Structure formats: C-alpha cells, structure tokens
Amino acid sequence: MARILIVDDSPTEMYKLTGILEKHGHEVLKAENGADGVALARQEKPDAVLMDIVMPGLNGFQATRQLAKDPETSAIPVIVVTTKDQETDRVWSQRQGARGFIVKPLEETSLISELNAVLAG
C-alpha cells in the first residue's frame, strides 16, 4: 500500500498509529520530532505524513509549513493528528499546508478514511 511517515513525540501514539497503519497494509516511517520529520520526509518521500502539533523544538505547525513550502516535499499530503480540537487549530493547520485534520483520541475508521481521501488526491 502506501508509505506513511508518523511524526509524534508520544511513544504511545506512535505505537497506536503504527498498529493501525500496518494492519491496513501500509509501510510506516517514524520521526519523534518536527525537525527529524521534515528531514525524513525530504529523504524518503513518503506518500503521506501524520503530524502531531505539540512537540519539542520544531512543532507540527512549523514542520507542516516547511514541508508545504519546499518544492521537494510540497506534493506530500500532511494530516494533522492532534489533541487540539479548536476550530482555530483546524484553520491554522490548513494555512500551514495540511490537507487533513484528525483529533485524538482517534478512531481507526476516521484515520483510514482521512488517509484514503488525501492519498486519492
């Protein structure tokens, strides 16, 4: 299926997301912070990125903006996966270049549905 990069500093969320994605046949790449996520996306060119927002150093908004503005990675869809569920967070995510937004705790069906939608374009 697809190669998905998870960028999240929570081992619990990383484990949960990895399990769901692998169950659905996806290959998983992992980064524990925004800077490593941007570097790995540039290097590996995944099919999509699942991006947490609240991380030390480069946060998810900043990392998403870097990926969206870089010609090498701008075609890679980013889905924000966060506990921040305000409308302003959703709008700000879109302004940074995110193509999807999911609130934690996430449900498997909503994650796969959102992922399929961004992969289909």
C-alpha positions in Angstrom: 0.0 0.0 0.0 1.4 3.4 0.9 4.4 4.6 2.9 3.3 6.8 5.8 5.5 8.9 7.9 4.3 9.4 11.5 5.8 12.5 13.3 4.8 12.3 17.0 6.8 12.6 20.2 4.5 10.2 22.2 5.6 6.6 22.2 2.0 5.6 23.0 0.6 7.4 20.0 3.4 6.2 17.8 2.6 2.6 18.8 -1.2 3.0 18.3 -0.8 4.7 14.8 1.8 2.2 13.7 -0.5 -0.7 14.6 -3.5 0.7 12.7 -1.5 1.6 9.6 0.3 -1.8 9.4 -3.0 -3.6 10.0 -4.2 -1.9 6.8 -1.1 -2.8 4.8 0.8 0.4 5.0 4.6 0.8 5.5 5.4 3.1 8.4 8.3 5.5 8.8 8.8 7.3 12.2 10.1 10.5 13.5 9.9 11.7 17.1 10.0 15.5 16.4 9.3 18.0 13.8 12.9 18.6 12.6 13.5 14.8 12.2 10.1 14.5 10.4 11.0 17.2 7.9 14.4 15.6 7.3 13.0 12.1 6.9 10.2 13.4 4.5 12.8 15.0 2.3 15.0 11.9 2.3 12.3 9.2 2.0 9.4 11.0 0.1 6.6 9.2 1.9 3.1 9.0 0.4 1.6 10.9 3.3 2.6 12.4 6.7 0.7 12.1 10.0 1.8 15.2 12.0 1.4 15.8 15.7 1.3 19.5 16.7 2.7 19.7 20.2 6.3 18.6 20.1 9.5 20.0 21.5 11.7 22.1 19.2 10.1 22.4 15.8 6.3 22.0 16.4 3.9 20.4 13.9 2.6 23.7 12.5 6.2 24.8 11.7 7.1 21.3 10.3 4.0 21.3 8.1 4.8 24.7 6.8 8.3 23.7 5.9 7.1 20.6 4.0 4.4 22.6 2.2 6.8 25.3 1.1 9.6 23.0 -0.1 9.3 22.0 -3.8 10.8 18.6 -2.9 8.0 17.8 -0.4 5.1 20.1 -1.2 3.2 17.3 -3.0 3.3 15.1 0.1 -0.1 15.4 1.9 0.1 16.2 5.6 -2.7 15.1 8.0 -2.5 16.8 11.4 -3.3 14.4 14.2 -3.7 16.3 17.5 -5.5 16.7 20.8 -6.0 20.4 19.9 -9.6 20.4 18.7 -10.5 24.1 18.4 -11.6 25.5 15.0 -8.7 27.9 15.1 -6.3 24.9 15.2 -8.0 23.3 12.2 -7.9 26.6 10.2 -4.3 27.3 11.2 -3.3 23.7 10.1 -4.8 24.3 6.7 -3.0 27.6 6.4 0.3 25.9 7.1 -0.5 23.4 4.2 -2.1 20.5 6.0 -4.7 18.6 3.8 -6.4 16.8 6.7 -7.1 17.1 10.4 -7.9 14.4 13.0 -8.5 14.9 16.7 -7.0 12.5 19.2 -8.0 10.1 20.6 -8.6 9.0 17.0 -10.8 6.2 15.7 -9.3 3.7 13.3 -12.1 4.2 10.7 -11.7 8.0 10.7 -8.0 7.8 10.3 -8.1 5.3 7.4 -10.9 7.3 5.8 -9.0 10.6 6.0 -5.8 8.9 4.8 -7.5 7.3 1.8 -9.0 10.7 0.9 -5.7 12.5 0.9 -3.9 9.7 -0.9 -6.6 9.8 -3.6 -6.0 13.5 -4.0 
